[in-house]
Amino acid sequence: MQVINPRQTIFYTIERAIKTYRQYAQRSISEHGIDITIDQLLVLRAIQDFDGISQTQIAGMIFKDYASVTRIIDLLVRKNYLQREYHKNDRRRHHLKITSSGSKVIAKLNPVVADYRQNALENISEEEIKGLRNVLEKITDNCAVSV
């Protein structure tokens, strides 16, 4: 079987779309003068949406390794967006709590995120989105079976 040029594969197109979208999203956030990265925002939102979530669960949710999540959390603590409290039964674990500054940043970013998501999906119908989601879920399922 001949290996084709990676640029000719759907996977190249998917990866390019994701990278371009993340750059666009980060640029949109930075243009609003907010000192936060996409990954930092994803961590904050995971903590906001799932009270008591562990770092391991966050890592799985945002597709990052545990060490990266630890670094992101350290930065969020330094920025005063997040607070670490020792777990009452296990001193090796922490309870992560969003500070008032972190809540303000999230609230400020909600319309920014909604706007860049809407712009990224401009001229794409609900039917096209549904079809794309189905195809991507099939690719995910095909690859998950192989693991």
N, CA, C and O atoms as a DFTB+ gen file, in Angstrom:
588 C
 N C O
     1  1       0.841      -1.183       0.000
     2  2       0.000       0.000       0.000
     3  2       0.885       1.246       0.000
     4  3       1.831       1.350       0.781
     5  1       0.570       2.166      -0.869
     6  2       1.352       3.386      -0.995
     7  2       0.901       4.407       0.044
     8  3      -0.294       4.618       0.249
     9  1       1.873       5.034       0.694
    10  2       1.576       6.093       1.660
    11  2       1.468       7.403       0.892
    12  3       2.374       7.782       0.150
    13  1       0.346       8.085       1.082
    14  2       0.140       9.342       0.355
    15  2       0.648      10.527       1.171
    16  3       0.873      10.429       2.377
    17  1       0.815      11.615       0.496
    18  2       1.239      12.855       1.122
    19  2       0.260      13.205       2.242
    20  3      -0.948      13.214       2.005
    21  1       0.742      13.494       3.460
    22  2      -0.156      13.813       4.576
    23  2      -1.134      14.945       4.270
    24  3      -2.250      14.955       4.790
    25  1      -0.725      15.899       3.431
    26  2      -1.608      17.023       3.095
    27  2      -2.848      16.573       2.313
    28  3      -3.824      17.314       2.206
    29  1      -2.801      15.379       1.781
    30  2      -3.931      14.870       0.998
    31  2      -4.895      14.033       1.844
    32  3      -5.856      13.473       1.317
    33  1      -4.645      13.950       3.140
    34  2      -5.514      13.146       3.999
    35  2      -6.523      14.030       4.724
    36  3      -6.301      15.226       4.913
    37  1      -7.612      13.432       5.118
    38  2      -8.627      14.151       5.891
    39  2      -8.070      14.552       7.250
    40  3      -8.485      15.560       7.821
    41  1      -7.130      13.766       7.767
    42  2      -6.558      14.047       9.080
    43  2      -5.745      15.332       9.075
    44  3      -5.742      16.078      10.055
    45  1      -5.064      15.584       7.981
    46  2      -4.340      16.848       7.830
    47  2      -5.330      18.007       7.855
    48  3      -5.093      19.015       8.521
    49  1      -6.422      17.868       7.143
    50  2      -7.434      18.923       7.085
    51  2      -8.064      19.151       8.458
    52  3      -8.294      20.293       8.855
    53  1      -8.338      18.084       9.171
    54  2      -8.907      18.204      10.517
    55  2      -7.928      18.933      11.433
    56  3      -8.309      19.869      12.136
    57  1      -6.682      18.507      11.423
    58  2      -5.661      19.123      12.276
    59  2      -5.471      20.594      11.927
    60  3      -5.371      21.436      12.819
    61  1      -5.422      20.905      10.649
    62  2      -5.277      22.304      10.216
    63  2      -6.459      23.146      10.677
    64  3      -6.277      24.280      11.119
    65  1      -7.666      22.602      10.579
    66  2      -8.858      23.325      11.027
    67  2      -8.801      23.586      12.530
    68  3      -9.120      24.686      12.981
    69  1      -8.403      22.598      13.294
    70  2      -8.321      22.754      14.745
    71  2      -7.280      23.806      15.116
    72  3      -7.546      24.680      15.941
    73  1      -6.108      23.725      14.516
    74  2      -5.049      24.696      14.833
    75  2      -5.444      26.107      14.427
    76  3      -5.198      27.060      15.167
    77  1      -6.046      26.244      13.272
    78  2      -6.471      27.562      12.803
    79  2      -7.553      28.126      13.722
    80  3      -7.539      29.313      14.048
    81  1      -8.482      27.278      14.135
    82  2      -9.545      27.700      15.046
    83  2      -8.963      28.135      16.393
    84  3      -9.365      29.167      16.931
    85  1      -8.038      27.373      16.936
    86  2      -7.441      27.728      18.234
    87  2      -6.669      29.046      18.147
    88  3      -6.715      29.851      19.077
    89  1      -5.965      29.270      17.041
    90  2      -5.252      30.533      16.863
    91  2      -6.244      31.697      16.767
    92  3      -6.024      32.758      17.351
    93  1      -7.317      31.491      16.038
    94  2      -8.357      32.506      15.903
    95  2      -8.995      32.809      17.258
    96  3      -9.204      33.971      17.604
    97  1      -9.302      31.757      18.023
    98  2      -9.908      31.930      19.341
    99  2      -8.959      32.679      20.272
   100  3      -9.381      33.591      20.983
   101  1      -7.683      32.302      20.274
   102  2      -6.716      32.968      21.141
   103  2      -6.556      34.433      20.762
   104  3      -6.467      35.299      21.632
   105  1      -6.521      34.702      19.484
   106  2      -6.424      36.087      19.006
   107  2      -7.639      36.892      19.464
   108  3      -7.503      38.044      19.877
   109  1      -8.817      36.291      19.394
   110  2     -10.044      36.968      19.821
   111  2     -10.002      37.296      21.309
   112  3     -10.410      38.382      21.718
   113  1      -9.518      36.377      22.103
   114  2      -9.405      36.609      23.551
   115  2      -8.387      37.714      23.824
   116  3      -8.647      38.624      24.611
   117  1      -7.229      37.631      23.173
   118  2      -6.173      38.619      23.391
   119  2      -6.619      40.014      22.978
   120  3      -6.251      40.994      23.626
   121  1      -7.403      40.122      21.914
   122  2      -7.898      41.418      21.457
   123  2      -8.800      42.086      22.484
   124  3      -8.998      43.300      22.437
   125  1      -9.340      41.318      23.399
   126  2     -10.178      41.869      24.466
   127  2      -9.367      42.167      25.729
   128  3      -9.929      42.497      26.774
   129  1      -8.044      42.047      25.623
   130  2      -7.163      42.406      26.723
   131  2      -7.228      41.477      27.921
   132  3      -6.959      41.891      29.048
   133  1      -7.585      40.227      27.680
   134  2      -7.711      39.269      28.774
   135  2      -6.491      38.352      28.767
   136  3      -6.169      37.732      27.753
   137  1      -5.822      38.279      29.909
   138  2      -4.585      37.510      30.042
   139  2      -4.899      36.060      30.402
   140  3      -4.777      35.649      31.556
   141  1      -5.302      35.303      29.396
   142  2      -5.612      33.897      29.615
   143  2      -5.461      33.165      28.285
   144  3      -5.717      33.728      27.220
   145  1      -5.047      31.916      28.361
   146  2      -4.947      31.106      27.148
   147  2      -6.201      30.245      27.003
   148  3      -6.990      30.104      27.938
   149  1      -6.360      29.686      25.832
   150  2      -7.484      28.775      25.577
   151  2      -7.454      27.624      26.584
   152  3      -8.481      27.293      27.175
   153  1      -6.293      27.019      26.780
   154  2      -6.190      25.884      27.697
   155  2      -6.509      26.291      29.135
   156  3      -7.158      25.538      29.862
   157  1      -6.061      27.467      29.545
   158  2      -6.381      27.943      30.890
   159  2      -7.889      28.153      31.042
   160  3      -8.469      27.827      32.078
   161  1      -8.506      28.691      30.015
   162  2      -9.953      28.882      30.052
   163  2     -10.678      27.542      30.118
   164  3     -11.658      27.401      30.850
   165  1     -10.202      26.564      29.359
   166  2     -10.821      25.232      29.394
   167  2     -10.748      24.615      30.783
   168  3     -11.702      23.977      31.230
   169  1      -9.626      24.799      31.469
   170  2      -9.489      24.289      32.833
   171  2     -10.468      24.995      33.762
   172  3     -11.161      24.349      34.549
   173  1     -10.524      26.320      33.671
   174  2     -11.470      27.068      34.510
   175  2     -12.909      26.622      34.271
   176  3     -13.671      26.423      35.217
   177  1     -13.272      26.467      33.002
   178  2     -14.646      26.056      32.683
   179  2     -14.947      24.647      33.191
   180  3     -16.059      24.377      33.644
   181  1     -13.971      23.754      33.119
   182  2     -14.178      22.394      33.636
   183  2     -14.434      22.441      35.138
   184  3     -15.316      21.747      35.646
   185  1     -13.667      23.254      35.839
   186  2     -13.835      23.376      37.289
   187  2     -15.173      24.039      37.615
   188  3     -15.852      23.656      38.567
   189  1     -15.535      25.023      36.824
   190  2     -16.815      25.708      37.038
   191  2     -17.993      24.762      36.797
   192  3     -18.963      24.763      37.555
   193  1     -17.903      23.974      35.760
   194  2     -19.026      23.124      35.367
   195  2     -19.130      21.828      36.170
   196  3     -20.210      21.245      36.267
   197  1     -18.019      21.375      36.742
   198  2     -18.006      20.087      37.442
   199  2     -17.342      20.246      38.807
   200  3     -16.134      20.051      38.944
   201  1     -18.125      20.595      39.798
   202  2     -17.617      20.809      41.147
   203  2     -16.920      19.545      41.662
   204  3     -17.460      18.443      41.570
   205  1     -15.730      19.722      42.198
   206  2     -14.992      18.597      42.753
   207  2     -14.227      17.783      41.735
   208  3     -13.697      16.724      42.071
   209  1     -14.154      18.246      40.501
   210  2     -13.444      17.511      39.443
   211  2     -11.960      17.401      39.804
   212  3     -11.371      18.336      40.347
   213  1     -11.377      16.263      39.499
   214  2      -9.953      16.040      39.791
   215  2      -9.097      16.501      38.611
   216  3      -9.594      16.699      37.503
   217  1      -7.802      16.667      38.877
   218  2      -6.887      17.045      37.804
   219  2      -6.831      15.971      36.730
   220  3      -6.710      16.287      35.546
   221  1      -6.917      14.722      37.119
   222  2      -6.920      13.631      36.145
   223  2      -8.151      13.719      35.246
   224  3      -8.055      13.517      34.035
   225  1      -9.298      14.017      35.832
   226  2     -10.526      14.154      35.047
   227  2     -10.438      15.361      34.109
   228  3     -10.880      15.295      32.962
   229  1      -9.866      16.459      34.603
   230  2      -9.687      17.649      33.762
   231  2      -8.795      17.302      32.576
   232  3      -9.095      17.670      31.440
   233  1      -7.702      16.596      32.841
   234  2      -6.762      16.224      31.778
   235  2      -7.479      15.440      30.681
   236  3      -7.285      15.713      29.497
   237  1      -8.297      14.476      31.064
   238  2      -9.042      13.699      30.075
   239  2     -10.045      14.534      29.314
   240  3     -10.247      14.338      28.116
   241  1     -10.670      15.461      30.003
   242  2     -11.710      16.289      29.388
   243  2     -11.152      17.261      28.354
   244  3     -11.789      17.521      27.334
   245  1      -9.954      17.802      28.619
   246  2      -9.403      18.806      27.700
   247  2      -8.269      18.257      26.835
   248  3      -7.585      19.012      26.144
   249  1      -8.074      16.929      26.881
   250  2      -7.089      16.257      26.034
   251  2      -5.658      16.732      26.294
   252  3      -4.886      16.961      25.363
   253  1      -5.324      16.872      27.567
   254  2      -3.967      17.244      27.986
   255  2      -3.459      16.194      28.959
   256  3      -4.247      15.496      29.597
   257  1      -2.141      16.084      29.073
   258  2      -1.604      15.157      30.058
   259  2      -1.650      15.809      31.442
   260  3      -1.803      17.024      31.574
   261  1      -1.515      14.971      32.461
   262  2      -1.636      15.409      33.848
   263  2      -0.636      16.524      34.180
   264  3      -0.990      17.498      34.844
   265  1       0.608      16.378      33.720
   266  2       1.643      17.376      34.008
   267  2       1.288      18.737      33.409
   268  3       1.514      19.771      34.038
   269  1       0.736      18.739      32.206
   270  2       0.325      20.002      31.574
   271  2      -0.786      20.664      32.364
   272  3      -0.780      21.880      32.554
   273  1      -1.740      19.867      32.826
   274  2      -2.843      20.411      33.627
   275  2      -2.301      20.988      34.932
   276  3      -2.763      22.036      35.384
   277  1      -1.334      20.318      35.534
   278  2      -0.724      20.830      36.766
   279  2      -0.081      22.187      36.518
   280  3      -0.240      23.102      37.326
   281  1       0.645      22.329      35.410
   282  2       1.270      23.617      35.066
   283  2       0.216      24.692      34.826
   284  3       0.376      25.830      35.268
   285  1      -0.853      24.340      34.131
   286  2      -1.928      25.297      33.866
   287  2      -2.564      25.742      35.178
   288  3      -2.822      26.929      35.372
   289  1      -2.814      24.807      36.065
   290  2      -3.406      25.144      37.362
   291  2      -2.470      26.048      38.157
   292  3      -2.919      27.010      38.779
   293  1      -1.175      25.746      38.141
   294  2      -0.198      26.611      38.828
   295  2      -0.282      28.046      38.311
   296  3      -0.273      28.996      39.095
   297  1      -0.362      28.198      36.997
   298  2      -0.472      29.536      36.406
   299  2      -1.773      30.222      36.813
   300  3      -1.779      31.416      37.112
   301  1      -2.863      29.481      36.824
   302  2      -4.157      30.054      37.214
   303  2      -4.164      30.476      38.679
   304  3      -4.801      31.465      39.041
   305  1      -3.459      29.731      39.514
   306  2      -3.335      30.116      40.928
   307  2      -2.516      31.405      41.033
   308  3      -2.888      32.319      41.768
   309  1      -1.404      31.477      40.299
   310  2      -0.568      32.691      40.314
   311  2      -1.313      33.914      39.797
   312  3      -1.081      35.029      40.262
   313  1      -2.208      33.707      38.836
   314  2      -2.995      34.816      38.289
   315  2      -4.183      35.169      39.185
   316  3      -4.929      36.105      38.895
   317  1      -4.352      34.421      40.266
   318  2      -5.449      34.597      41.203
   319  2      -6.815      34.315      40.558
   320  3      -7.817      34.921      40.938
   321  1      -6.854      33.402      39.590
   322  2      -8.107      32.967      38.987
   323  2      -8.610      31.680      39.641
   324  3      -9.773      31.303      39.499
   325  1      -7.704      31.020      40.360
   326  2      -8.014      29.720      40.934
   327  2      -7.349      29.615      42.303
   328  3      -6.294      30.198      42.552
   329  1      -7.991      28.862      43.172
   330  2      -7.468      28.640      44.514
   331  2      -7.402      27.145      44.769
   332  3      -8.324      26.402      44.430
   333  1      -6.297      26.711      45.372
   334  2      -6.131      25.308      45.741
   335  2      -6.371      25.185      47.236
   336  3      -5.798      25.924      48.037
   337  1      -7.215      24.250      47.591
   338  2      -7.420      23.952      49.006
   339  2      -7.112      22.471      49.184
   340  3      -7.523      21.644      48.371
   341  1      -6.394      22.143      50.241
   342  2      -6.099      20.733      50.484
   343  2      -7.387      19.972      50.732
   344  3      -8.304      20.461      51.390
   345  1      -7.433      18.782      50.197
   346  2      -8.573      17.894      50.403
   347  2      -8.609      17.521      51.878
   348  3      -7.570      17.233      52.472
   349  1      -9.798      17.526      52.470
   350  2      -9.885      17.301      53.918
   351  2      -9.464      15.895      54.349
   352  3      -9.039      15.713      55.490
   353  1      -9.571      14.904      53.474
   354  2      -9.220      13.533      53.842
   355  2      -7.906      13.040      53.248
   356  3      -7.375      12.021      53.690
   357  1      -7.379      13.739      52.265
   358  2      -6.171      13.284      51.581
   359  2      -5.314      14.496      51.225
   360  3      -5.631      15.227      50.286
   361  1      -4.234      14.712      51.968
   362  2      -3.394      15.903      51.773
   363  2      -2.656      15.904      50.433
   364  3      -2.093      16.925      50.037
   365  1      -2.654      14.768      49.736
   366  2      -2.017      14.719      48.410
   367  2      -2.930      15.289      47.340
   368  3      -2.478      15.624      46.245
   369  1      -4.213      15.401      47.653
   370  2      -5.190      15.909      46.682
   371  2      -5.582      17.333      47.040
   372  3      -5.435      17.767      48.182
   373  1      -6.082      18.046      46.046
   374  2      -6.533      19.421      46.248
   375  2      -7.968      19.575      45.755
   376  3      -8.402      18.900      44.822
   377  1      -8.683      20.472      46.400
   378  2      -9.978      20.906      45.889
   379  2      -9.707      22.220      45.176
   380  3      -9.106      23.126      45.753
   381  1     -10.142      22.332      43.936
   382  2      -9.886      23.521      43.128
   383  2     -11.124      24.402      43.147
   384  3     -12.238      23.941      42.898
   385  1     -10.913      25.664      43.443
   386  2     -12.026      26.600      43.562
   387  2     -11.717      27.859      42.759
   388  3     -10.626      28.420      42.865
   389  1     -12.669      28.291      41.967
   390  2     -12.495      29.507      41.173
   391  2     -12.660      30.714      42.087
   392  3     -13.604      30.788      42.874
   393  1     -11.734      31.652      41.973
   394  2     -11.794      32.875      42.779
   395  2     -12.789      33.859      42.143
   396  3     -13.301      33.613      41.051
   397  1     -13.051      34.950      42.825
   398  2     -13.940      35.972      42.245
   399  2     -13.308      36.552      40.982
   400  3     -14.023      36.862      40.029
   401  1     -11.981      36.704      40.955
   402  2     -11.295      37.185      39.738
   403  2     -11.478      36.200      38.597
   404  3     -11.705      36.600      37.455
   405  1     -11.378      34.909      38.907
   406  2     -11.584      33.884      37.886
   407  2     -13.006      33.900      37.356
   408  3     -13.223      33.756      36.153
   409  1     -13.974      34.073      38.245
   410  2     -15.383      34.140      37.824
   411  2     -15.633      35.346      36.931
   412  3     -16.398      35.268      35.970
   413  1     -14.987      36.458      37.252
   414  2     -15.143      37.674      36.431
   415  2     -14.566      37.466      35.038
   416  3     -15.153      37.901      34.047
   417  1     -13.419      36.802      34.961
   418  2     -12.795      36.531      33.659
   419  2     -13.696      35.627      32.825
   420  3     -13.897      35.871      31.635
   421  1     -14.233      34.590      33.446
   422  2     -15.128      33.690      32.720
   423  2     -16.340      34.453      32.206
   424  3     -16.724      34.304      31.046
   425  1     -16.942      35.271      33.064
   426  2     -18.125      36.042      32.662
   427  2     -17.794      37.007      31.523
   428  3     -18.590      37.192      30.602
   429  1     -16.618      37.617      31.597
   430  2     -16.192      38.542      30.539
   431  2     -15.953      37.807      29.220
   432  3     -16.179      38.356      28.142
   433  1     -15.493      36.560      29.322
   434  2     -15.164      35.792      28.120
   435  2     -16.361      35.094      27.482
   436  3     -16.307      34.760      26.299
   437  1     -17.426      34.867      28.223
   438  2     -18.569      34.146      27.663
   439  2     -19.052      34.733      26.337
   440  3     -19.226      33.978      25.380
   441  1     -19.275      36.051      26.237
   442  2     -19.714      36.583      24.938
   443  2     -18.617      36.524      23.869
   444  3     -18.919      36.392      22.683
   445  1     -17.354      36.619      24.278
   446  2     -16.238      36.528      23.331
   447  2     -16.197      35.128      22.729
   448  3     -16.053      34.970      21.517
   449  1     -16.325      34.106      23.586
   450  2     -16.307      32.718      23.127
   451  2     -17.499      32.459      22.204
   452  3     -17.348      31.850      21.145
   453  1     -18.681      32.923      22.611
   454  2     -19.870      32.727      21.774
   455  2     -19.676      33.377      20.402
   456  3     -20.086      32.824      19.382
   457  1     -19.051      34.548      20.389
   458  2     -18.831      35.275      19.137
   459  2     -17.846      34.552      18.225
   460  3     -18.121      34.391      17.036
   461  1     -16.699      34.111      18.757
   462  2     -15.737      33.455      17.865
   463  2     -16.219      32.091      17.419
   464  3     -15.874      31.649      16.324
   465  1     -17.006      31.415      18.235
   466  2     -17.588      30.144      17.795
   467  2     -18.581      30.378      16.664
   468  3     -18.586      29.651      15.671
   469  1     -19.412      31.385      16.820
   470  2     -20.392      31.699      15.785
   471  2     -19.695      32.093      14.480
   472  3     -20.093      31.654      13.401
   473  1     -18.665      32.914      14.583
   474  2     -17.928      33.323      13.390
   475  2     -17.260      32.141      12.697
   476  3     -17.233      32.071      11.469
   477  1     -16.723      31.218      13.480
   478  2     -16.051      30.048      12.904
   479  2     -17.037      29.160      12.146
   480  3     -16.657      28.475      11.197
   481  1     -18.294      29.173      12.563
   482  2     -19.307      28.315      11.930
   483  2     -20.167      29.054      10.904
   484  3     -21.176      28.532      10.430
   485  1     -19.755      30.267      10.573
   486  2     -20.508      31.067       9.605
   487  2     -20.600      30.333       8.258
   488  3     -19.629      29.728       7.805
   489  1     -21.749      30.395       7.645
   490  2     -22.032      29.769       6.351
   491  2     -21.995      28.238       6.389
   492  3     -21.846      27.589       5.354
   493  1     -22.128      27.679       7.571
   494  2     -22.200      26.226       7.721
   495  2     -23.562      25.908       8.321
   496  3     -23.910      26.410       9.390
   497  1     -24.328      25.074       7.629
   498  2     -25.685      24.772       8.087
   499  2     -25.680      23.789       9.258
   500  3     -24.693      23.094       9.502
   501  1     -26.787      23.747       9.967
   502  2     -26.946      22.781      11.059
   503  2     -26.803      21.354      10.530
   504  3     -26.241      20.485      11.196
   505  1     -27.315      21.131       9.334
   506  2     -27.214      19.808       8.719
   507  2     -25.758      19.437       8.452
   508  3     -25.357      18.297       8.685
   509  1     -24.964      20.394       7.963
   510  2     -23.540      20.142       7.718
   511  2     -22.801      19.865       9.031
   512  3     -21.946      18.981       9.094
   513  1     -23.135      20.620      10.066
   514  2     -22.511      20.413      11.373
   515  2     -22.857      19.026      11.902
   516  3     -21.992      18.310      12.407
   517  1     -24.115      18.658      11.783
   518  2     -24.548      17.336      12.243
   519  2     -23.816      16.235      11.475
   520  3     -23.368      15.254      12.068
   521  1     -23.693      16.398      10.153
   522  2     -22.986      15.408       9.341
   523  2     -21.517      15.314       9.715
   524  3     -20.967      14.218       9.821
   525  1     -20.882      16.463       9.916
   526  2     -19.476      16.477      10.313
   527  2     -19.294      15.801      11.666
   528  3     -18.370      15.007      11.848
   529  1     -20.165      16.113      12.605
   530  2     -20.086      15.492      13.928
   531  2     -20.190      13.972      13.813
   532  3     -19.440      13.241      14.460
   533  1     -21.120      13.505      12.989
   534  2     -21.285      12.056      12.797
   535  2     -20.029      11.412      12.232
   536  3     -19.606      10.354      12.699
   537  1     -19.434      12.041      11.233
   538  2     -18.215      11.506      10.619
   539  2     -17.077      11.491      11.640
   540  3     -16.361      10.496      11.756
   541  1     -16.910      12.580      12.373
   542  2     -15.823      12.651      13.351
   543  2     -16.021      11.636      14.478
   544  3     -15.052      11.058      14.970
   545  1     -17.267      11.418      14.885
   546  2     -17.534      10.408      15.916
   547  2     -17.229       9.004      15.397
   548  3     -16.752       8.157      16.153
   549  1     -17.499       8.749      14.113
   550  2     -17.154       7.447      13.530
   551  2     -15.640       7.245      13.500
   552  3     -15.148       6.162      13.816
   553  1     -14.902       8.290      13.120
   554  2     -13.435       8.202      13.114
   555  2     -12.943       7.918      14.536
   556  3     -12.079       7.065      14.744
   557  1     -13.497       8.636      15.503
   558  2     -13.118       8.436      16.909
   559  2     -13.399       7.006      17.348
   560  3     -12.556       6.361      17.971
   561  1     -14.579       6.521      17.022
   562  2     -14.944       5.145      17.386
   563  2     -14.031       4.123      16.719
   564  3     -13.602       3.161      17.356
   565  1     -13.734       4.330      15.437
   566  2     -12.842       3.420      14.721
   567  2     -11.460       3.357      15.370
   568  3     -10.860       2.287      15.474
   569  1     -10.977       4.487      15.793
   570  2      -9.642       4.546      16.403
   571  2      -9.658       4.044      17.842
   572  3      -8.678       3.451      18.292
   573  1     -10.726       4.264      18.558
   574  2     -10.827       3.821      19.946
   575  2     -10.857       2.300      20.026
   576  3     -10.319       1.718      20.967
   577  1     -11.476       1.659      19.054
   578  2     -11.534       0.193      19.017
   579  2     -10.133      -0.367      18.840
   580  3      -9.815      -1.428      19.377
   581  1      -9.295       0.332      18.094
   582  2      -7.958      -0.154      17.786
   583  2      -6.997      -0.046      18.962
   584  3      -5.952      -0.696      18.967
   585  1      -7.335       0.755      19.943
   586  2      -6.405       1.025      21.052
   587  2      -6.382      -0.093      22.047
   588  3      -5.654      -0.023      23.037
